[in-house]
Amino acid sequence: MTETIVTSLGVLLVIIGALFSALAAFGILKLDDVYSRAHAAGKAATLGAMLLLTGVFIYFIGKEGYVNFQLLIGIFFVFITGPLASHMILKAAYNLKAPASKRLKLDEVKKDLDGKKL
């Protein structure tokens, strides 16, 4: 009984993670500037990958009965590198003066960086 609940929870997390990853891919394709695309990649893709790995981790606990430390390392790696990579892409795009969307009304970063070098 407990095995069924744990494996069902793992499968549910895998499905939710796949949906978040698909949403991130859709956002990367449809959004109009590099800042919005990096936001979609940084938030939704990171959450999707973490949910996928967590679902597989829980599935292995329920089905096989052992803890896979490689999956724990993968979850930690995605948790650290996903947002950091997104931040560095955005910083590089801002330094290269990549054009923003016409919807952007206020550049708060420029106001904060007056007199400072990135």
N, C-alpha and C positions, 0 to 999 in steps of 0.2 A: 504493500500500500504506500509506504513512504517513498519507495523507489519510483513509483509512478508519479507521485506529486513532484519530486525533485526533477525528474527527467522532463516532465511537462513544463515546469518553470524554466528549465534550460532551453527547451524548444521555443517557448514564448519569448524569451529574451533574444534568441537568435532571430526570430521573425521581426520583432520590434527593431532590432539593430539593423537588419536588412532594409526595413522601411526608412529608417533615418538615413542610411547610406544612399538609398535611392533618392530621397528628398534632397540630400546634399548635392548629388550629381545633377539633379534637375535645377537646383539653384545655381550651380556653377555654369550650366549651359544657358540659363535664361536671364540671369541678372546682367545689368548693363555696364558696370565698371569693375575695375580690379579690386576696389575696396569692398564692394558688396560680394563679389565672388570669393574673395579670401575669407570674408565673414562666414559665408555658407560652408566653405571647406573647413574652416577652423572649428566651428561650433558643431554643425550637424554631422560631419564626417567623423570627427573625433568621438562624439557620443555614439554614433552608429558602430564604429569599430570597437569601442569599449563594451557596448552591449553584446555584440557578437562574441567577443572573446569571453566575456563573463558567462554568457549562455552556454558556450562550449565547456567552460570550466565547470559549471554546475551540472551539466549533462554528464560529464565524465565522473563526477563525484557520485551521482545517482546511479549511473549504469555500471560503471566499472568498480566503483568503491575506492578510488584513490585520488589524491590531490596532485595535479600536474603543475609543478612549479614553473615550467616554461611558459605556461599560459599566464601565470601571475606576473612574470617578468614582462611578457608582452603587453598586458593591461597597463602596467606601470609605465612602460616605454611609450605607449600611445598617449597616455595621460600627460606625460611630460612633453613629448616632442610635437604633438599635434597643435596645441595652441602656440607654442614657441615658434614653430615654422610659419604659422599664419601671421604672427606678429612681425617676424622678420621680413616676410613678403610685403606686408603693408608698409613697413618702415622703408624698405628699398623702393617701393612704388612712390611713396611720398617724397623721398629724396630725389628721385628721378623726375619729379613733377608730372606723374601720370595724371591724365585728365580725369576729373571726377564727373559724376553724373550731373545732369542739369538740375536734379532735385536737391542737390546740396546747396544749402543757403548760407551756412556759416562754417568757417574753417577754424575750429577751436584749437587745433594743433598749432597752427601758425601763430595764433594769439599767445599760446603757452610758451612757444619757442622763440619769441622775439628776443634777440640778443644771445641766444644759445645755439650751439652747433650740435647737430645730431651725431 
